[in-house]
Amino acid sequence: MSTKPLPLTPELHAYLVAHGSAPDEIVRELAEETLASLPEQADMQVAPEQAAFLTFLTRLLGVRQAVEVGTFTGLSALAIARGLADGGQLTCFDISEEYTSVARRYWTRAGVQDRIDLRIGPAADRLRELPSERYLDLAFIDADKVGYPAYWDELVPRMRPGAVIAVDNTLRGGRVIAPQNADDRAIAAFNDEIMSDVRVDVIMLPIADGVTLARVR
């Protein structure tokens, strides 16, 4: 048991964001447009500290080849693309032309559009288009929760040794302890499943709604 649980109040969260890599103008405007135009879906967007973390992680790993499953309006992809090594490429999978049309505009504004290959369609099928060898440095999963096991199964064999898979929403607002719906149950089961996957080392971080990092052996 931890002796130092930390309740993250709104004030403390604002301090945390301000004392990390604070959002720049493009990130702020993307978040604001997403909230204004898609208020009921806006919580699908990664938190500002997650975006900063993804850029930091991408740079730390020296990522050249990355994959994202679930792009929405593009903030997480923007964050990863900004952290790619020279000549790096991010392949994104999403099913919505509407949401990703917003993403494309902001990627262009940020000057990272040439680093991103967006593929529209069911990710479980389209992931199979990727080369089968172990070449990926980073993957980020943040799509439909019941689909996580299928995405995991396609990605792990394609990750090079030492590569990292980051998985979002693995705490489900705390409901993984007592699941209340199908998505909660799917994530709780997924969390248990990957803990026993001998191909990876796993750690869960209390960033936003929970981010699990898996280092591929």
C-alpha positions in Angstrom: 0.0 0.0 0.0 1.2 3.5 -0.9 1.7 5.8 2.1 1.5 8.9 -0.2 -1.8 9.0 -2.1 -2.2 12.3 -3.7 -5.7 13.8 -4.5 -5.3 15.8 -7.8 -7.5 18.9 -7.2 -8.2 21.2 -10.2 -5.8 23.7 -8.7 -3.0 21.1 -8.4 -3.7 19.8 -11.9 -3.3 23.3 -13.3 0.0 23.6 -11.4 1.1 20.3 -12.8 0.4 21.3 -16.4 2.0 24.7 -15.9 5.2 23.2 -14.5 5.6 20.5 -17.2 5.5 21.3 -20.9 2.6 23.7 -21.0 0.3 23.6 -24.1 1.3 25.9 -26.9 -1.1 28.0 -29.0 -1.8 25.2 -31.4 -2.6 22.6 -28.7 -4.8 25.1 -26.8 -6.8 26.0 -29.9 -7.2 22.3 -30.9 -8.5 21.5 -27.4 -10.8 24.5 -27.4 -12.2 23.7 -30.9 -12.8 20.1 -29.9 -14.7 21.1 -26.8 -16.7 23.7 -28.7 -17.6 21.6 -31.7 -17.8 18.2 -30.1 -18.8 18.8 -26.5 -20.2 15.3 -25.9 -17.1 13.6 -27.3 -14.5 16.0 -26.1 -13.4 13.7 -23.2 -12.1 11.4 -25.9 -9.2 13.8 -26.3 -6.0 13.2 -24.3 -5.3 15.5 -21.4 -2.7 18.2 -21.8 -0.2 16.4 -19.5 -0.7 13.3 -21.6 0.2 15.1 -24.8 3.3 16.5 -23.2 4.2 13.0 -21.9 3.7 11.4 -25.3 6.1 13.9 -26.9 8.6 13.4 -24.1 8.4 9.6 -24.4 8.7 9.7 -28.1 11.9 11.8 -27.9 13.3 9.7 -25.1 12.9 6.5 -27.1 14.3 8.0 -30.3 11.2 6.8 -32.1 11.3 6.6 -35.9 8.3 4.3 -36.5 5.1 4.7 -34.5 1.5 3.7 -34.7 -1.6 5.2 -33.1 -4.9 3.4 -32.9 -7.7 5.9 -32.3 -6.9 9.5 -33.5 -10.1 11.5 -32.9 -9.2 15.2 -33.5 -5.5 14.6 -33.5 -3.9 15.9 -30.3 -2.2 12.7 -29.4 -0.9 12.2 -32.9 0.3 15.8 -33.0 2.2 15.1 -29.7 3.8 12.0 -31.0 4.7 13.5 -34.4 6.4 16.4 -32.7 8.7 14.0 -30.9 9.7 11.8 -33.8 13.4 11.5 -34.8 14.3 13.0 -38.2 12.7 11.0 -40.9 10.3 9.4 -38.5 6.8 8.3 -39.4 3.5 7.9 -37.5 0.8 5.7 -38.9 -2.7 6.6 -37.5 -5.8 4.5 -37.6 -9.3 5.9 -37.1 -12.8 5.3 -38.4 -14.0 8.9 -38.6 -13.4 11.3 -41.5 -15.3 14.0 -39.5 -13.1 13.9 -36.5 -9.8 13.5 -38.3 -10.6 16.4 -40.7 -10.1 18.6 -37.6 -6.8 16.7 -36.9 -5.5 17.3 -40.5 -5.9 21.0 -40.2 -4.0 21.2 -36.9 -1.2 18.9 -38.1 -0.7 21.2 -41.1 -0.6 24.2 -38.8 2.0 22.5 -36.7 4.1 21.5 -39.7 3.9 17.7 -39.0 1.5 16.6 -41.7 4.3 15.0 -43.7 5.2 12.7 -40.7 1.6 11.3 -40.4 0.0 8.6 -42.5 -3.7 8.5 -41.6 -5.6 5.4 -42.6 -9.4 5.4 -42.3 -11.2 2.1 -41.5 -11.6 -0.6 -38.8 -8.2 -0.7 -37.1 -8.4 -4.4 -36.3 -8.4 -5.0 -40.1 -6.1 -2.2 -41.2 -3.4 -3.0 -38.7 -2.8 -6.2 -40.7 -1.6 -4.0 -43.6 1.5 -3.1 -41.6 4.8 -5.1 -42.2 4.9 -8.2 -40.2 8.5 -7.8 -38.9 9.4 -6.3 -35.6 10.1 -2.7 -36.6 7.8 -0.4 -34.5 9.4 1.7 -31.8 6.2 3.1 -30.2 2.5 2.4 -30.3 -0.4 4.3 -28.6 -3.8 2.6 -28.2 -6.7 4.9 -27.4 -9.8 3.6 -29.3 -12.9 1.6 -28.6 -12.2 -0.3 -25.3 -13.6 -3.7 -26.3 -11.2 -3.6 -29.2 -8.0 -3.3 -27.1 -7.2 -7.0 -27.1 -7.4 -7.2 -30.9 -5.2 -4.2 -31.3 -2.7 -5.5 -28.8 -2.5 -8.9 -30.6 -1.7 -7.1 -33.9 0.8 -4.7 -32.4 3.0 -6.8 -30.0 4.5 -9.0 -32.7 5.4 -5.9 -34.7 7.3 -4.1 -31.9 11.0 -4.3 -31.8 12.7 -5.4 -28.6 12.8 -2.5 -26.2 9.8 -0.8 -27.9 6.9 0.6 -25.9 3.2 0.3 -26.2 1.2 3.0 -24.3 -2.4 2.3 -23.6 -4.9 4.9 -22.5 -7.9 4.8 -20.2 -6.7 1.8 -18.2 -8.3 3.1 -15.0 -11.7 4.1 -16.4 -12.2 6.8 -13.8 -11.5 4.3 -11.1 -14.3 1.9 -12.2 -11.9 -0.9 -13.1 -12.3 -1.8 -9.4 -16.0 -2.2 -9.7 -16.9 -2.2 -13.5 -20.2 -0.6 -14.3 -20.6 -1.2 -18.1 -19.1 -3.1 -21.0 -16.2 -0.8 -21.5 -15.2 -0.9 -17.9 -15.4 -4.7 -17.9 -13.4 -4.9 -21.1 -10.6 -2.7 -19.7 -10.5 -4.6 -16.4 -10.1 -7.9 -18.3 -7.5 -6.4 -20.6 -5.5 -5.1 -17.7 -5.4 -8.6 -16.2 -4.6 -10.2 -19.5 -1.6 -8.1 -20.3 -0.1 -8.5 -16.8 0.3 -12.2 -17.6 1.7 -11.6 -21.2 5.3 -12.9 -21.0 6.3 -10.8 -24.0 6.2 -7.5 -22.1 7.0 -5.7 -18.9 4.1 -3.6 -17.7 3.7 -0.6 -15.5 0.5 1.5 -14.9 0.8 5.2 -14.4 -1.9 7.5 -12.8 -1.8 10.0 -15.6 -5.2 11.4 -16.5 -7.5 8.3 -16.8 -4.6 5.9 -16.4 -1.8 5.1 -18.9 -0.3 1.7 -19.1 3.2 1.3 -20.5 4.4 -2.0 -21.8 8.0 -2.6 -22.7 8.4 -5.3 -25.3 11.1 -7.9 -24.4 
